[in-house]
């Protein structure tokens, strides 16, 4: 059984005149990454490995969330193909994951994550919002063979703020 944990980067700031990959998180992005990370920490997820897009906003979201989870940053890999908006490169990364990894968390971008959540999950999502988290579980034992999985849960900052 394989578990794919997707987390979209937090809300970014447009205040600085920098390239897209260098855009930082805004204050809301920082706050929401902490909020979702704290919620995930309550679930005692057994994550085998974490991958992040090299984009500043994704990597910063990753660092914040992993800090909340108590997950060691040195066990996180930066994967350039996760800086993808269509989803095709991300799917390729997923299909080539080591089969010894059963639960993998990936930090990246939309529209890729909404596309992947709808392609592999069994619950239609209009949009994975910034700092949004989606857990999809697969019955297959090989990442290369995953097809239709089950959307186990979604955690979106807006839901947490309503409590």
Steps between C-alpha positions, in 0.01 A plus 500: 500500500631844403409837652552824311489817707479818293539846647479810288728787592366780717376834372792684345594864508513712188666794676853425382608533140641147469463209261223247553724237664631759748163634615476473881205412717282784619395522865176311430703224333722468806202497737306245292801268465534496881125444539485202263829362632364504857186320385708236321715453811191381688470208258837335569566436132783257432667675208778307327637789295420859404564674169466869421502721198807725501281812485551720806131503596470119479824437686407748775156337537675165521740620771221651710276194470778253572598706804145463631511126427838455665625344177876538440579747222802296394255228387344737248615501137467789259376377164517744208224317308252595772519859376220408263158648443346248257550192715675285241850540651362444852327179387827386348678562832228305686513205258878477549499505881684223679252222585654470848331834571138445599403850613642796311426868552547744213499881514425676174265705289163539337354425248707184523374400845130553423546300179679216682249497788217463249684253278597260779248578775136399516367837620476789254671817620434833331833633622774409745548838671830641621626294796239239407573136585367190323559137605443234234541130576564230240455123523794436269842415644692666216504873430535427129171310505278739698166570337185611680547561870282612786500859621547436872484863608547860407609774738458857384590806709152648459347192670738533795430871544126432523549302823 
